[in-house]
């Protein structure tokens, strides 16, 4: 069962913020986040290992609520380079990815 | 840097053919994965392997098999290709997906006619 991501798509202006949510129906050991640009391989952003842990990567950070089996990715002051499709991966013994969230940042 | 190499970028096969997709990684990773990517469906796990000659089914193993005879190589086999297996196939490797990232290959775009 794939984790569910929301929203499916979002359009932003440069400088705006966005939140992408990831929800799993199974207990999570860890959560991965990746970004994929068109025609390229997914690229690793971060892993969250513990419940409630927050990690940061430049202006991109994430949280992980183990009890709720949810993770959220926060993109602040978005840049054009943030455009792409974001995937969360839920580690429940095997690594299963969500359906993706397409983010488009416009000038 | 970890390098994951998939043997073909584009592949065109006919219905019923046996198809081999090859993946090689150069970082001595124990874990390797095969995903297929379709629009709106994200990355779906076909098979994964946590050691040589070991394999586990993912969410969509039907119509596929895998082979891992050497640590660095993980092959995906379509026993009898069908048109619904037309897709982008991504291979990945990881030291341990519990706490280490997946490193993806550039993908193989397979078209079955």
Interface residues (C-beta under 8 A of the other chain):
Chain A: X1 X2 X5 X29 X30 X32 X34 X40 X41 X42 X43 X44 X47 X49 X87 X89 X91 X94 X95 X96 X97 X98 X99 X100
Chain B: X33 X35 X40 X41 X42 X43 X44 X45 X48 X56 X58 X59 X90 X94 X97 X98 X99 X100 X101 X102 X103 X104 X105 X106 X107
